Amino acid sequence: MCFSAGASFAGGAIISAVGVAAQTKVVKPSQRFFAVIPFFFGFQQVAEGVLWVTLGSAKYPVLQDAATYIFLATALV
């Protein structure tokens, strides 16, 4: 979301809820791949929220590094 940690966490929750709804609407097994896509975007938003929280502090460098790699990996896919 690029606004704040709260916006990223809220966006991640909403997008993940869309993923849950998409999973419940799947009729054919071949549709599961497409129905899981919102989970990846939701996961990316949660990772961005973690980055917002950890970037201003040097207390959690391992968490910050993990969130950075997760965010970049999902953003570049």
PyMOL Python script that loads the backbone (N, CA, C, O; Angstrom):
from pymol import cmd

cmd.read_pdbstr("""\
ATOM      1  N   MET A   1       0.809  -1.187   0.000  1.00  0.00           N
ATOM      2  CA  MET A   1       0.000   0.000   0.000  1.00  0.00           C
ATOM      3  C   MET A   1       0.857   1.258   0.000  1.00  0.00           C
ATOM      4  O   MET A   1       0.466   2.273  -0.575  1.00  0.00           O
ATOM      5  N   CYS A   2       2.005   1.203   0.629  1.00  0.00           N
ATOM      6  CA  CYS A   2       2.951   2.319   0.676  1.00  0.00           C
ATOM      7  C   CYS A   2       2.419   3.536   1.427  1.00  0.00           C
ATOM      8  O   CYS A   2       2.864   4.652   1.160  1.00  0.00           O
ATOM      9  N   PHE A   3       1.492   3.358   2.347  1.00  0.00           N
ATOM     10  CA  PHE A   3       0.990   4.475   3.138  1.00  0.00           C
ATOM     11  C   PHE A   3       1.453   4.376   4.584  1.00  0.00           C
ATOM     12  O   PHE A   3       2.015   5.323   5.134  1.00  0.00           O
ATOM     13  N   SER A   4       1.214   3.228   5.191  1.00  0.00           N
ATOM     14  CA  SER A   4       1.577   3.025   6.586  1.00  0.00           C
ATOM     15  C   SER A   4       1.500   1.535   6.905  1.00  0.00           C
ATOM     16  O   SER A   4       1.022   0.732   6.104  1.00  0.00           O
ATOM     17  N   ALA A   5       1.982   1.193   8.088  1.00  0.00           N
ATOM     18  CA  ALA A   5       1.917  -0.207   8.509  1.00  0.00           C
ATOM     19  C   ALA A   5       0.468  -0.651   8.649  1.00  0.00           C
ATOM     20  O   ALA A   5       0.108  -1.753   8.235  1.00  0.00           O
ATOM     21  N   GLY A   6      -0.352   0.199   9.228  1.00  0.00           N
ATOM     22  CA  GLY A   6      -1.764  -0.147   9.405  1.00  0.00           C
ATOM     23  C   GLY A   6      -2.475  -0.388   8.089  1.00  0.00           C
ATOM     24  O   GLY A   6      -3.275  -1.316   7.965  1.00  0.00           O
ATOM     25  N   ALA A   7      -2.180   0.454   7.103  1.00  0.00           N
ATOM     26  CA  ALA A   7      -2.795   0.276   5.784  1.00  0.00           C
ATOM     27  C   ALA A   7      -2.324  -1.025   5.140  1.00  0.00           C
ATOM     28  O   ALA A   7      -3.105  -1.718   4.489  1.00  0.00           O
ATOM     29  N   SER A   8      -1.061  -1.351   5.320  1.00  0.00           N
ATOM     30  CA  SER A   8      -0.538  -2.593   4.745  1.00  0.00           C
ATOM     31  C   SER A   8      -1.160  -3.811   5.419  1.00  0.00           C
ATOM     32  O   SER A   8      -1.538  -4.768   4.745  1.00  0.00           O
ATOM     33  N   PHE A   9      -1.269  -3.778   6.752  1.00  0.00           N
ATOM     34  CA  PHE A   9      -1.883  -4.908   7.457  1.00  0.00           C
ATOM     35  C   PHE A   9      -3.362  -5.037   7.106  1.00  0.00           C
ATOM     36  O   PHE A   9      -3.862  -6.147   6.920  1.00  0.00           O
ATOM     37  N   ALA A  10      -4.059  -3.913   7.015  1.00  0.00           N
ATOM     38  CA  ALA A  10      -5.480  -3.951   6.649  1.00  0.00           C
ATOM     39  C   ALA A  10      -5.649  -4.455   5.219  1.00  0.00           C
ATOM     40  O   ALA A  10      -6.527  -5.272   4.942  1.00  0.00           O
ATOM     41  N   GLY A  11      -4.808  -3.967   4.321  1.00  0.00           N
ATOM     42  CA  GLY A  11      -4.863  -4.440   2.940  1.00  0.00           C
ATOM     43  C   GLY A  11      -4.571  -5.926   2.842  1.00  0.00           C
ATOM     44  O   GLY A  11      -5.226  -6.645   2.087  1.00  0.00           O
ATOM     45  N   GLY A  12      -3.590  -6.386   3.603  1.00  0.00           N
ATOM     46  CA  GLY A  12      -3.267  -7.813   3.608  1.00  0.00           C
ATOM     47  C   GLY A  12      -4.421  -8.655   4.110  1.00  0.00           C
ATOM     48  O   GLY A  12      -4.689  -9.731   3.576  1.00  0.00           O
ATOM     49  N   ALA A  13      -5.108  -8.171   5.138  1.00  0.00           N
ATOM     50  CA  ALA A  13      -6.249  -8.910   5.679  1.00  0.00           C
ATOM     51  C   ALA A  13      -7.405  -8.947   4.686  1.00  0.00           C
ATOM     52  O   ALA A  13      -8.039  -9.986   4.503  1.00  0.00           O
ATOM     53  N   ILE A  14      -7.676  -7.818   4.049  1.00  0.00           N
ATOM     54  CA  ILE A  14      -8.786  -7.757   3.089  1.00  0.00           C
ATOM     55  C   ILE A  14      -8.488  -8.620   1.867  1.00  0.00           C
ATOM     56  O   ILE A  14      -9.350  -9.364   1.399  1.00  0.00           O
ATOM     57  N   ILE A  15      -7.279  -8.517   1.362  1.00  0.00           N
ATOM     58  CA  ILE A  15      -6.914  -9.300   0.180  1.00  0.00           C
ATOM     59  C   ILE A  15      -6.921 -10.793   0.507  1.00  0.00           C
ATOM     60  O   ILE A  15      -7.328 -11.608  -0.321  1.00  0.00           O
ATOM     61  N   SER A  16      -6.475 -11.152   1.703  1.00  0.00           N
ATOM     62  CA  SER A  16      -6.512 -12.560   2.103  1.00  0.00           C
ATOM     63  C   SER A  16      -7.944 -13.056   2.247  1.00  0.00           C
ATOM     64  O   SER A  16      -8.236 -14.210   1.933  1.00  0.00           O
ATOM     65  N   ALA A  17      -8.835 -12.195   2.718  1.00  0.00           N
ATOM     66  CA  ALA A  17     -10.252 -12.570   2.799  1.00  0.00           C
ATOM     67  C   ALA A  17     -10.826 -12.822   1.408  1.00  0.00           C
ATOM     68  O   ALA A  17     -11.652 -13.716   1.225  1.00  0.00           O
ATOM     69  N   VAL A  18     -10.389 -12.039   0.439  1.00  0.00           N
ATOM     70  CA  VAL A  18     -10.802 -12.281  -0.945  1.00  0.00           C
ATOM     71  C   VAL A  18     -10.276 -13.642  -1.408  1.00  0.00           C
ATOM     72  O   VAL A  18     -10.958 -14.360  -2.139  1.00  0.00           O
ATOM     73  N   GLY A  19      -9.071 -13.989  -0.981  1.00  0.00           N
ATOM     74  CA  GLY A  19      -8.519 -15.305  -1.315  1.00  0.00           C
ATOM     75  C   GLY A  19      -9.339 -16.437  -0.723  1.00  0.00           C
ATOM     76  O   GLY A  19      -9.546 -17.464  -1.370  1.00  0.00           O
ATOM     77  N   VAL A  20      -9.806 -16.251   0.503  1.00  0.00           N
ATOM     78  CA  VAL A  20     -10.665 -17.267   1.129  1.00  0.00           C
ATOM     79  C   VAL A  20     -11.968 -17.394   0.351  1.00  0.00           C
ATOM     80  O   VAL A  20     -12.434 -18.502   0.087  1.00  0.00           O
ATOM     81  N   ALA A  21     -12.550 -16.266  -0.013  1.00  0.00           N
ATOM     82  CA  ALA A  21     -13.794 -16.293  -0.788  1.00  0.00           C
ATOM     83  C   ALA A  21     -13.576 -16.959  -2.142  1.00  0.00           C
ATOM     84  O   ALA A  21     -14.430 -17.709  -2.615  1.00  0.00           O
ATOM     85  N   ALA A  22     -12.440 -16.687  -2.759  1.00  0.00           N
ATOM     86  CA  ALA A  22     -12.144 -17.300  -4.056  1.00  0.00           C
ATOM     87  C   ALA A  22     -11.988 -18.811  -3.919  1.00  0.00           C
ATOM     88  O   ALA A  22     -12.418 -19.566  -4.790  1.00  0.00           O
ATOM     89  N   GLN A  23     -11.372 -19.249  -2.824  1.00  0.00           N
ATOM     90  CA  GLN A  23     -11.206 -20.692  -2.615  1.00  0.00           C
ATOM     91  C   GLN A  23     -12.548 -21.393  -2.435  1.00  0.00           C
ATOM     92  O   GLN A  23     -12.708 -22.542  -2.848  1.00  0.00           O
ATOM     93  N   THR A  24     -13.503 -20.717  -1.826  1.00  0.00           N
ATOM     94  CA  THR A  24     -14.810 -21.345  -1.622  1.00  0.00           C
ATOM     95  C   THR A  24     -15.617 -21.418  -2.917  1.00  0.00           C
ATOM     96  O   THR A  24     -16.555 -22.209  -3.016  1.00  0.00           O
ATOM     97  N   LYS A  25     -15.265 -20.609  -3.901  1.00  0.00           N
ATOM     98  CA  LYS A  25     -15.998 -20.588  -5.172  1.00  0.00           C
ATOM     99  C   LYS A  25     -15.400 -21.515  -6.227  1.00  0.00           C
ATOM    100  O   LYS A  25     -15.950 -21.642  -7.321  1.00  0.00           O
ATOM    101  N   VAL A  26     -14.293 -22.155  -5.912  1.00  0.00           N
ATOM    102  CA  VAL A  26     -13.633 -23.025  -6.884  1.00  0.00           C
ATOM    103  C   VAL A  26     -14.522 -24.221  -7.196  1.00  0.00           C
ATOM    104  O   VAL A  26     -15.032 -24.889  -6.296  1.00  0.00           O
ATOM    105  N   VAL A  27     -14.699 -24.479  -8.495  1.00  0.00           N
ATOM    106  CA  VAL A  27     -15.510 -25.606  -8.936  1.00  0.00           C
ATOM    107  C   VAL A  27     -14.615 -26.723  -9.465  1.00  0.00           C
ATOM    108  O   VAL A  27     -14.815 -27.896  -9.151  1.00  0.00           O
ATOM    109  N   LYS A  28     -13.632 -26.345 -10.267  1.00  0.00           N
ATOM    110  CA  LYS A  28     -12.725 -27.319 -10.874  1.00  0.00           C
ATOM    111  C   LYS A  28     -11.362 -27.253 -10.192  1.00  0.00           C
ATOM    112  O   LYS A  28     -10.943 -26.181  -9.756  1.00  0.00           O
ATOM    113  N   PRO A  29     -10.675 -28.368 -10.095  1.00  0.00           N
ATOM    114  CA  PRO A  29      -9.332 -28.346  -9.496  1.00  0.00           C
ATOM    115  C   PRO A  29      -8.359 -27.428 -10.231  1.00  0.00           C
ATOM    116  O   PRO A  29      -7.436 -26.890  -9.618  1.00  0.00           O
ATOM    117  N   SER A  30      -8.552 -27.246 -11.514  1.00  0.00           N
ATOM    118  CA  SER A  30      -7.654 -26.379 -12.278  1.00  0.00           C
ATOM    119  C   SER A  30      -7.820 -24.901 -11.900  1.00  0.00           C
ATOM    120  O   SER A  30      -6.959 -24.084 -12.228  1.00  0.00           O
ATOM    121  N   GLN A  31      -8.898 -24.552 -11.227  1.00  0.00           N
ATOM    122  CA  GLN A  31      -9.137 -23.172 -10.823  1.00  0.00           C
ATOM    123  C   GLN A  31      -8.440 -22.820  -9.507  1.00  0.00           C
ATOM    124  O   GLN A  31      -8.346 -21.645  -9.153  1.00  0.00           O
ATOM    125  N   ARG A  32      -7.959 -23.812  -8.793  1.00  0.00           N
ATOM    126  CA  ARG A  32      -7.319 -23.567  -7.492  1.00  0.00           C
ATOM    127  C   ARG A  32      -6.098 -22.656  -7.620  1.00  0.00           C
ATOM    128  O   ARG A  32      -5.862 -21.806  -6.761  1.00  0.00           O
ATOM    129  N   PHE A  33      -5.328 -22.834  -8.686  1.00  0.00           N
ATOM    130  CA  PHE A  33      -4.135 -22.006  -8.875  1.00  0.00           C
ATOM    131  C   PHE A  33      -4.499 -20.527  -8.937  1.00  0.00           C
ATOM    132  O   PHE A  33      -3.834 -19.694  -8.322  1.00  0.00           O
ATOM    133  N   PHE A  34      -5.536 -20.208  -9.666  1.00  0.00           N
ATOM    134  CA  PHE A  34      -5.944 -18.814  -9.798  1.00  0.00           C
ATOM    135  C   PHE A  34      -6.605 -18.290  -8.526  1.00  0.00           C
ATOM    136  O   PHE A  34      -6.501 -17.106  -8.206  1.00  0.00           O
ATOM    137  N   ALA A  35      -7.275 -19.168  -7.813  1.00  0.00           N
ATOM    138  CA  ALA A  35      -7.943 -18.748  -6.583  1.00  0.00           C
ATOM    139  C   ALA A  35      -6.952 -18.475  -5.453  1.00  0.00           C
ATOM    140  O   ALA A  35      -7.285 -17.775  -4.497  1.00  0.00           O
ATOM    141  N   VAL A  36      -5.748 -19.015  -5.550  1.00  0.00           N
ATOM    142  CA  VAL A  36      -4.751 -18.815  -4.498  1.00  0.00           C
ATOM    143  C   VAL A  36      -3.940 -17.527  -4.710  1.00  0.00           C
ATOM    144  O   VAL A  36      -3.208 -17.112  -3.811  1.00  0.00           O
ATOM    145  N   ILE A  37      -4.056 -16.904  -5.858  1.00  0.00           N
ATOM    146  CA  ILE A  37      -3.277 -15.697  -6.168  1.00  0.00           C
ATOM    147  C   ILE A  37      -3.505 -14.570  -5.153  1.00  0.00           C
ATOM    148  O   ILE A  37      -2.532 -13.920  -4.772  1.00  0.00           O
ATOM    149  N   PRO A  38      -4.730 -14.301  -4.697  1.00  0.00           N
ATOM    150  CA  PRO A  38      -4.885 -13.231  -3.695  1.00  0.00           C
ATOM    151  C   PRO A  38      -4.100 -13.477  -2.404  1.00  0.00           C
ATOM    152  O   PRO A  38      -3.708 -12.522  -1.734  1.00  0.00           O
ATOM    153  N   PHE A  39      -3.867 -14.736  -2.050  1.00  0.00           N
ATOM    154  CA  PHE A  39      -3.070 -15.015  -0.856  1.00  0.00           C
ATOM    155  C   PHE A  39      -1.641 -14.503  -1.005  1.00  0.00           C
ATOM    156  O   PHE A  39      -1.056 -14.012  -0.039  1.00  0.00           O
ATOM    157  N   PHE A  40      -1.080 -14.612  -2.195  1.00  0.00           N
ATOM    158  CA  PHE A  40       0.273 -14.102  -2.417  1.00  0.00           C
ATOM    159  C   PHE A  40       0.325 -12.585  -2.241  1.00  0.00           C
ATOM    160  O   PHE A  40       1.255 -12.058  -1.632  1.00  0.00           O
ATOM    161  N   PHE A  41      -0.668 -11.893  -2.772  1.00  0.00           N
ATOM    162  CA  PHE A  41      -0.705 -10.441  -2.619  1.00  0.00           C
ATOM    163  C   PHE A  41      -0.969 -10.042  -1.166  1.00  0.00           C
ATOM    164  O   PHE A  41      -0.406  -9.061  -0.679  1.00  0.00           O
ATOM    165  N   GLY A  42      -1.816 -10.793  -0.481  1.00  0.00           N
ATOM    166  CA  GLY A  42      -2.053 -10.529   0.935  1.00  0.00           C
ATOM    167  C   GLY A  42      -0.798 -10.744   1.760  1.00  0.00           C
ATOM    168  O   GLY A  42      -0.501  -9.970   2.670  1.00  0.00           O
ATOM    169  N   PHE A  43      -0.063 -11.801   1.435  1.00  0.00           N
ATOM    170  CA  PHE A  43       1.200 -12.095   2.117  1.00  0.00           C
ATOM    171  C   PHE A  43       2.207 -10.979   1.877  1.00  0.00           C
ATOM    172  O   PHE A  43       2.950 -10.600   2.782  1.00  0.00           O
ATOM    173  N   GLN A  44       2.229 -10.458   0.665  1.00  0.00           N
ATOM    174  CA  GLN A  44       3.127  -9.351   0.343  1.00  0.00           C
ATOM    175  C   GLN A  44       2.768  -8.112   1.164  1.00  0.00           C
ATOM    176  O   GLN A  44       3.658  -7.418   1.656  1.00  0.00           O
ATOM    177  N   GLN A  45       1.489  -7.833   1.314  1.00  0.00           N
ATOM    178  CA  GLN A  45       1.071  -6.661   2.075  1.00  0.00           C
ATOM    179  C   GLN A  45       1.423  -6.800   3.558  1.00  0.00           C
ATOM    180  O   GLN A  45       1.813  -5.824   4.199  1.00  0.00           O
ATOM    181  N   VAL A  46       1.288  -7.997   4.094  1.00  0.00           N
ATOM    182  CA  VAL A  46       1.672  -8.215   5.490  1.00  0.00           C
ATOM    183  C   VAL A  46       3.183  -8.037   5.645  1.00  0.00           C
ATOM    184  O   VAL A  46       3.638  -7.445   6.624  1.00  0.00           O
ATOM    185  N   ALA A  47       3.957  -8.541   4.691  1.00  0.00           N
ATOM    186  CA  ALA A  47       5.410  -8.350   4.739  1.00  0.00           C
ATOM    187  C   ALA A  47       5.760  -6.869   4.664  1.00  0.00           C
ATOM    188  O   ALA A  47       6.690  -6.417   5.331  1.00  0.00           O
ATOM    189  N   GLU A  48       5.026  -6.116   3.862  1.00  0.00           N
ATOM    190  CA  GLU A  48       5.262  -4.677   3.785  1.00  0.00           C
ATOM    191  C   GLU A  48       4.937  -3.999   5.117  1.00  0.00           C
ATOM    192  O   GLU A  48       5.649  -3.088   5.540  1.00  0.00           O
ATOM    193  N   GLY A  49       3.876  -4.437   5.771  1.00  0.00           N
ATOM    194  CA  GLY A  49       3.544  -3.897   7.086  1.00  0.00           C
ATOM    195  C   GLY A  49       4.640  -4.168   8.102  1.00  0.00           C
ATOM    196  O   GLY A  49       4.969  -3.304   8.915  1.00  0.00           O
ATOM    197  N   VAL A  50       5.202  -5.362   8.055  1.00  0.00           N
ATOM    198  CA  VAL A  50       6.318  -5.690   8.948  1.00  0.00           C
ATOM    199  C   VAL A  50       7.508  -4.789   8.639  1.00  0.00           C
ATOM    200  O   VAL A  50       8.206  -4.347   9.551  1.00  0.00           O
ATOM    201  N   LEU A  51       7.739  -4.520   7.376  1.00  0.00           N
ATOM    202  CA  LEU A  51       8.829  -3.604   7.012  1.00  0.00           C
ATOM    203  C   LEU A  51       8.590  -2.206   7.565  1.00  0.00           C
ATOM    204  O   LEU A  51       9.516  -1.574   8.071  1.00  0.00           O
ATOM    205  N   TRP A  52       7.370  -1.724   7.474  1.00  0.00           N
ATOM    206  CA  TRP A  52       7.057  -0.403   8.024  1.00  0.00           C
ATOM    207  C   TRP A  52       7.378  -0.351   9.514  1.00  0.00           C
ATOM    208  O   TRP A  52       7.892   0.652  10.008  1.00  0.00           O
ATOM    209  N   VAL A  53       7.077  -1.417  10.218  1.00  0.00           N
ATOM    210  CA  VAL A  53       7.293  -1.441  11.666  1.00  0.00           C
ATOM    211  C   VAL A  53       8.778  -1.551  12.005  1.00  0.00           C
ATOM    212  O   VAL A  53       9.245  -0.917  12.952  1.00  0.00           O
ATOM    213  N   THR A  54       9.521  -2.348  11.241  1.00  0.00           N
ATOM    214  CA  THR A  54      10.911  -2.632  11.606  1.00  0.00           C
ATOM    215  C   THR A  54      11.929  -1.677  10.997  1.00  0.00           C
ATOM    216  O   THR A  54      13.062  -1.630  11.476  1.00  0.00           O
ATOM    217  N   LEU A  55      11.584  -0.923   9.977  1.00  0.00           N
ATOM    218  CA  LEU A  55      12.578  -0.061   9.339  1.00  0.00           C
ATOM    219  C   LEU A  55      13.060   1.074  10.235  1.00  0.00           C
ATOM    220  O   LEU A  55      14.205   1.509  10.107  1.00  0.00           O
ATOM    221  N   GLY A  56      12.238   1.549  11.113  1.00  0.00           N
ATOM    222  CA  GLY A  56      12.636   2.646  11.979  1.00  0.00           C
ATOM    223  C   GLY A  56      13.420   2.215  13.202  1.00  0.00           C
ATOM    224  O   GLY A  56      13.836   3.055  13.999  1.00  0.00           O
ATOM    225  N   SER A  57      13.624   0.927  13.359  1.00  0.00           N
ATOM    226  CA  SER A  57      14.281   0.423  14.555  1.00  0.00           C
ATOM    227  C   SER A  57      15.305  -0.637  14.174  1.00  0.00           C
ATOM    228  O   SER A  57      15.114  -1.388  13.218  1.00  0.00           O
ATOM    229  N   ALA A  58      16.376  -0.686  14.923  1.00  0.00           N
ATOM    230  CA  ALA A  58      17.408  -1.697  14.683  1.00  0.00           C
ATOM    231  C   ALA A  58      17.259  -2.882  15.637  1.00  0.00           C
ATOM    232  O   ALA A  58      18.189  -3.673  15.794  1.00  0.00           O
ATOM    233  N   LYS A  59      16.103  -3.006  16.268  1.00  0.00           N
ATOM    234  CA  LYS A  59      15.897  -4.064  17.256  1.00  0.00           C
ATOM    235  C   LYS A  59      15.690  -5.438  16.632  1.00  0.00           C
ATOM    236  O   LYS A  59      16.034  -6.453  17.239  1.00  0.00           O
ATOM    237  N   TYR A  60      15.135  -5.478  15.435  1.00  0.00           N
ATOM    238  CA  TYR A  60      14.769  -6.754  14.821  1.00  0.00           C
ATOM    239  C   TYR A  60      15.379  -6.895  13.431  1.00  0.00           C
ATOM    240  O   TYR A  60      14.644  -6.914  12.444  1.00  0.00           O
ATOM    241  N   PRO A  61      16.688  -6.995  13.328  1.00  0.00           N
ATOM    242  CA  PRO A  61      17.298  -7.050  11.988  1.00  0.00           C
ATOM    243  C   PRO A  61      16.961  -8.333  11.223  1.00  0.00           C
ATOM    244  O   PRO A  61      16.830  -8.301   9.999  1.00  0.00           O
ATOM    245  N   VAL A  62      16.820  -9.447  11.918  1.00  0.00           N
ATOM    246  CA  VAL A  62      16.497 -10.700  11.231  1.00  0.00           C
ATOM    247  C   VAL A  62      15.080 -10.648  10.669  1.00  0.00           C
ATOM    248  O   VAL A  62      14.840 -11.072   9.539  1.00  0.00           O
ATOM    249  N   LEU A  63      14.150 -10.131  11.454  1.00  0.00           N
ATOM    250  CA  LEU A  63      12.770  -9.995  10.989  1.00  0.00           C
ATOM    251  C   LEU A  63      12.687  -9.019   9.821  1.00  0.00           C
ATOM    252  O   LEU A  63      11.949  -9.245   8.862  1.00  0.00           O
ATOM    253  N   GLN A  64      13.446  -7.940   9.912  1.00  0.00           N
ATOM    254  CA  GLN A  64      13.463  -6.957   8.827  1.00  0.00           C
ATOM    255  C   GLN A  64      14.025  -7.570   7.549  1.00  0.00           C
ATOM    256  O   GLN A  64      13.478  -7.357   6.466  1.00  0.00           O
ATOM    257  N   ASP A  65      15.108  -8.324   7.665  1.00  0.00           N
ATOM    258  CA  ASP A  65      15.685  -8.966   6.482  1.00  0.00           C
ATOM    259  C   ASP A  65      14.720  -9.972   5.869  1.00  0.00           C
ATOM    260  O   ASP A  65      14.561 -10.019   4.649  1.00  0.00           O
ATOM    261  N   ALA A  66      14.079 -10.773   6.709  1.00  0.00           N
ATOM    262  CA  ALA A  66      13.128 -11.764   6.201  1.00  0.00           C
ATOM    263  C   ALA A  66      11.958 -11.079   5.498  1.00  0.00           C
ATOM    264  O   ALA A  66      11.551 -11.500   4.415  1.00  0.00           O
ATOM    265  N   ALA A  67      11.421 -10.031   6.107  1.00  0.00           N
ATOM    266  CA  ALA A  67      10.301  -9.308   5.495  1.00  0.00           C
ATOM    267  C   ALA A  67      10.727  -8.647   4.190  1.00  0.00           C
ATOM    268  O   ALA A  67       9.948  -8.587   3.238  1.00  0.00           O
ATOM    269  N   THR A  68      11.957  -8.153   4.144  1.00  0.00           N
ATOM    270  CA  THR A  68      12.459  -7.533   2.918  1.00  0.00           C
ATOM    271  C   THR A  68      12.517  -8.545   1.787  1.00  0.00           C
ATOM    272  O   THR A  68      12.063  -8.271   0.677  1.00  0.00           O
ATOM    273  N   TYR A  69      13.073  -9.711   2.068  1.00  0.00           N
ATOM    274  CA  TYR A  69      13.190 -10.732   1.028  1.00  0.00           C
ATOM    275  C   TYR A  69      11.825 -11.263   0.596  1.00  0.00           C
ATOM    276  O   TYR A  69      11.599 -11.512  -0.588  1.00  0.00           O
ATOM    277  N   ILE A  70      10.923 -11.434   1.548  1.00  0.00           N
ATOM    278  CA  ILE A  70       9.574 -11.894   1.202  1.00  0.00           C
ATOM    279  C   ILE A  70       8.869 -10.852   0.340  1.00  0.00           C
ATOM    280  O   ILE A  70       8.251 -11.186  -0.671  1.00  0.00           O
ATOM    281  N   PHE A  71       8.966  -9.596   0.746  1.00  0.00           N
ATOM    282  CA  PHE A  71       8.315  -8.528  -0.018  1.00  0.00           C
ATOM    283  C   PHE A  71       8.875  -8.453  -1.435  1.00  0.00           C
ATOM    284  O   PHE A  71       8.118  -8.380  -2.403  1.00  0.00           O
ATOM    285  N   LEU A  72      10.193  -8.472  -1.554  1.00  0.00           N
ATOM    286  CA  LEU A  72      10.799  -8.372  -2.885  1.00  0.00           C
ATOM    287  C   LEU A  72      10.508  -9.591  -3.742  1.00  0.00           C
ATOM    288  O   LEU A  72      10.259  -9.464  -4.941  1.00  0.00           O
ATOM    289  N   ALA A  73      10.537 -10.767  -3.141  1.00  0.00           N
ATOM    290  CA  ALA A  73      10.261 -11.985  -3.914  1.00  0.00           C
ATOM    291  C   ALA A  73       8.840 -11.980  -4.458  1.00  0.00           C
ATOM    292  O   ALA A  73       8.612 -12.354  -5.608  1.00  0.00           O
ATOM    293  N   THR A  74       7.888 -11.560  -3.641  1.00  0.00           N
ATOM    294  CA  THR A  74       6.506 -11.542  -4.120  1.00  0.00           C
ATOM    295  C   THR A  74       6.254 -10.367  -5.060  1.00  0.00           C
ATOM    296  O   THR A  74       5.405 -10.459  -5.946  1.00  0.00           O
ATOM    297  N   ALA A  75       6.975  -9.275  -4.880  1.00  0.00           N
ATOM    298  CA  ALA A  75       6.784  -8.118  -5.760  1.00  0.00           C
ATOM    299  C   ALA A  75       7.355  -8.367  -7.152  1.00  0.00           C
ATOM    300  O   ALA A  75       6.840  -7.847  -8.141  1.00  0.00           O
ATOM    301  N   LEU A  76       8.401  -9.149  -7.224  1.00  0.00           N
ATOM    302  CA  LEU A  76       9.060  -9.368  -8.511  1.00  0.00           C
ATOM    303  C   LEU A  76       8.537 -10.583  -9.264  1.00  0.00           C
ATOM    304  O   LEU A  76       8.997 -10.866 -10.371  1.00  0.00           O
ATOM    305  N   VAL A  77       7.595 -11.295  -8.689  1.00  0.00           N
ATOM    306  CA  VAL A  77       7.042 -12.478  -9.368  1.00  0.00           C
ATOM    307  C   VAL A  77       5.933 -12.059 -10.290  1.00  0.00           C
ATOM    308  O   VAL A  77       5.333 -12.902 -10.958  1.00  0.00           O
TER     309      VAL A  77
END
""", "prot")
cmd.dss("prot")
cmd.show_as("cartoon", "prot")
cmd.util.cbc("prot")
cmd.orient("prot")
